[in-house]
């Protein structure tokens, strides 16, 4: 994306450190947790672990808020001190807590192992606040909500998984629906039920974003081109498959789009996929496409612009430790006009 185009897009925000408002809100429904990230001790001994707020859906909400979109989080967050940390981390990034339910259950904890590929996770999630959230615990969506994103741990285990699916059924056709499975095999005890639930969620979605690893896990042996064509024929408007360092490919009814990744200094890839979909939603919002009727008519050039912006945001996130997506002002400062 050219520097002047980036400035024009991000310049529509009222403030680079808060939501743009304008009567539109994107709600992210699902998981929030505490990631324990490895940190090498000064003497070079065994790794220590540092607790930081995380969770795919929490990360997406933060990414949207930092880019200047009006974003809100929906789900259960513990009343314990870890929950307080999660709430504070979203509020400082401009995310609305209007749809958050504070529950007495404990916070989900995830220990992260970093390597050459995608991060590995060990989750402690039994009876957590995030997992035990129900629709009745949060207010109904207001008229200013234009899009709803659901994904990751929010679609794995009941009751939250059934509640998120019920919310999608209820909102189909009323808001743009986005799904990112962000599969977590170590938390998935009933694979057949999980795949069936995800199949319904993906069938309801206007926007599908998943990694190649997610696709292989959900539909073993599936060809991305073939499955994207099937989803588009069934009513999905935009399908995106991310491929790590090889960029991303998207399909709309008008064709296929491939967007590579430029030269990137990678510190780690934690939160890169979350930053990517946050940037896609932000771009679609800023260009007026987050409406059920308009997203259905998205063309290849519009999808390509959204992907180019998303690749840039994800690369920025990879350049620093943990899930730490960029603020709009940081992107503007680093943009080079051509």
N, C-alpha and C positions, 0 to 999 in steps of 0.2 A: 504494500500500500504506500502510495506516495506521501511525502511529508505533509504537503498542503491538504491532501484529502483526509489524512489522519487528524490534523488540527481542526478541520471543518467538522468532522464527525464528533470528536470529543468536545469541541467548542460549544456544542449544543447543551452541555451540562450547565447547570446553574452554578455548581461549585465542584471542583475536582475531588473534594473530600466528602461529598455527601450526595444524596439522591437528587435527580433532576426534577422530580415532581411531574407537573404537566398532566395530572389526572390519569397516569398510567402506572401500574405496578406489576412487577413480575414476582410471583410467589414460588419459592423453592421449598418443596415438601419432602422431608425424609430425615436423614441421619445427621447427628452432630456427635462428636466424641473428643477424647483427648488422645492425640498421637504421642507416643514416647519415641523420640528420635534419638538414634545413637550419636554419641559424641566421644571422640577419643580423648582419654585422659592425658594430661600434660606429660606424664612420664612414659607415655606410649603403651601403657598397660591395657587392661580390659576396658571395653567400651562402657561408658555411663549412659544413662537415658535421661533426656530432657523432655518434660511434658509441655506440649503446645496444643492449642485448639485445632481440631481437624474434623474430618468427616466430609465425604464428597459433597453432600447437599449444603452443608455449612460453608464449605470452600467456594461453591458456586455463588452462593448469596453474597459472600464477601467480595468475590471477584466482580460481580455486578455492581455492588455498592461503590467499590473503589473506582470503577470506570465511569461512575456518575449516573447509572440507571437507578430508578426507584425500585428497590428490591425489598422483599420481605421473606422471613423464614417462617415455615409452618411445621410444627412437630413438638415432641416432648423433650424438655431439657430439665435435668435434675436440679433440685434445690441445694445440692451440695456445693462445695467451693469450686469443684471442677466445672459445675454448671454455671456458676457465677463467672468464671473465666471465659467460658464459651460465649455467654451473653455479651460480656464486655467486648470481646473480640469482634463481634458482629456490629454492635452499636457504634464503635469507633470507626467502622468502615461504612457507616450510613445505612445499615440494614434495619428495617422495621421489625419490631418484636410483637406487633399487633396480633399475630396468629400463633404465638408461642404459648405452650402450656407448661408451667413449671410443676414438675411431679416429684414426689418424695423418693422415687426409685433412684438407684445409683447411676452414675455416668458410664457410658461405654468407654472402655480403654482399649487401645490398639498399640502394640509394640511393632516397630517398623525395622526391617532389615534391608539395608541398601546394598546393591551390587551393580553389576554391569547392565542388567536388564531392568525390568519393572520392579518396583519395591515389593517386598513380601511382608505380609501382616500376620500377627497373631492377635486375635480379638478376644476380649472378655466382655460378653454382651448379655448374659443371662438376666432376664427380668429388669433390664435397664430402662431408664426413662424414655430413651429414643425408641426402643423396641415396644414399649407398652402404651405408646400414644394411641388415642382413638380420636375420630373426628369430633365426637361430642365434647372433647376437652378444649377445642379451639372454636373461635367464632366462625360463622359461615363467611365465605369469600364475598367481599364488597364489590360494587359495580365497577370500581376503578381497576380491578385486576384483569389484565389483558392476556396473561400467559401463566401457565402452571407447569413447573418442571418437577418430575418425580424420578427417583432412581436409587441405585446402590443398595445399602442396607435396608432402606425403606421398602424394598420389594422382596426381601428374602424371607423373613420370619413373621408369622402372625404374633400379635394382632395388627401391628403396624402395616404389614404387607397387604392384608385384606382391606384395611382402612384406606390405604393409598390407592388401591385398585378401585374401590368403591367411589372414591373422590374423582378419579379419572372418568368413570362411567357417568357420574353425575354432571361433570363439566364438559363432556364431549359436545362439540359444536358451539359452546358458549365462550370458551377461551381457547387459545392455541395451546396444545398439549405437547410437551417435550419429554422424552425418556432417554436416559443414559443408564444402561444396566450396571456398568462398573462392577462386574461380577466379583464375588468374594467366595471362592470355592471352599475355603476353610470354615466358613460359617454356614454353608449350604448342606444341611443334613438330608434333605429329601429332594434329590435332584429332579426327579420326574415332576413333582408338584411345582417346583421352582420354574422349570422350563415351561410348564403349562401356564403359570401365572404371567411369566414374561411374554409369552406368545400373545396373551390377551392384551397386556399393557402396550406392547409394540403395535398391535392392530388398532388400538385407540389413538396412537400418537400421530400428530401432524409432523413432528420433527423427531427423528431417531438419530442419536449419536452413539456409537460404540467403537471399541477398539477391535483390531483383528483378533486379539486373544479372546475378547468377549464373544465375538461371533463364533469362534471355534468351540467355545465352551457351551454356548446355547444351542448351536446347530452344527454338530461335528461334520466336517467335510463340506460345508456350504461354500459355494462360490459367491463372493461379495456382489459381483455384477448381477448374477441370477436372482439372489435373494433381494437385492435392492429393487430390481424390476418387479418382483412379486409384491413387495411392500407398497411401491408407488401405484401399482395397478389396483391395490386394495384400498387406496385412499390417503396414504402418507404423502406429504408434500416435499420433504427434504430428508434424505438419508445420507449420513456422514460416517465414514469408516476412517479412524485415525490409525496411523502406522508408525508411530514413534518418530525416529529420525528420518523416515522416508516421507514424512508429510501426511497429507490427508486426501481422501477422494470423496467426492459428493455426487449424488445423483438427484436430479429433479426431472420432472416430466419432459423437459426440453433437452436433456442430455446429461453427460458426465463431465465433472470438473476435477482436475488434479492440481493440487497446490503443494509444491515442495517446501522444505525447510531450508532457510539460508544458513550461513555459518553461525553456529551457536556455541557459546561456552557453557557447558553443562556442569553445574555443581551437583544437582540431583534432579530427579524427575517427579518428586512428590508434588502432587497437585497440578501437574501440567495438563492432564485431561480435563480437570475441573475448570481451570483457567480458560481452556479452549472453548468449552461449551458456554461458559459465562460470556466470553467475547462474542460468540456467535449470536447469542440472545440479545446482547447489548446492541450489536450492529443491526440486527433485524428490527429491533425496537426503534433505533434512531432513524432508520430509513422507512419507517411506517409499515413494516411487513408483519408485525405481530398482531394480526387480526385473522380470524379463521378464513374469511373470504380472500384476503390479500396473500396470505402465505400459500394458499392453494394455487395461486398464479405465479409463484416465484419463478424467475427465469435463470438460465445459467450464469449470466453476468452478475446478477444480484447475489446468487449463491457464492460465486467466486470472490466477490468483494468481502463477503462475510467470512469466508475461509481464510483469505489473506490476512485480515485483521486478527482472526483467532490464532493463526500460526505465529504471528508476531507477539501476541500477548502470552501464549504458552512458552515461547522461546525466552521471553523476559523472565517468566517464573522459573524456568530451568536454570537460569543464571545465578540463582541464589538459593540458599538452603531452605528446605521445608516448603510448605504450601504458603507462599508469600506473594500473591498476585500483585501486579503493578497498579499504582494510582494513575488516573488519567493524566495528571501533570507530569509524571515520570515518562509516560509514553510520548507526550508532546515534546519534552525536553530532549529525548533521544531520537526523535524523528529527523531524518535527513531529506530535505526536499530535493526532487530531481526534475 
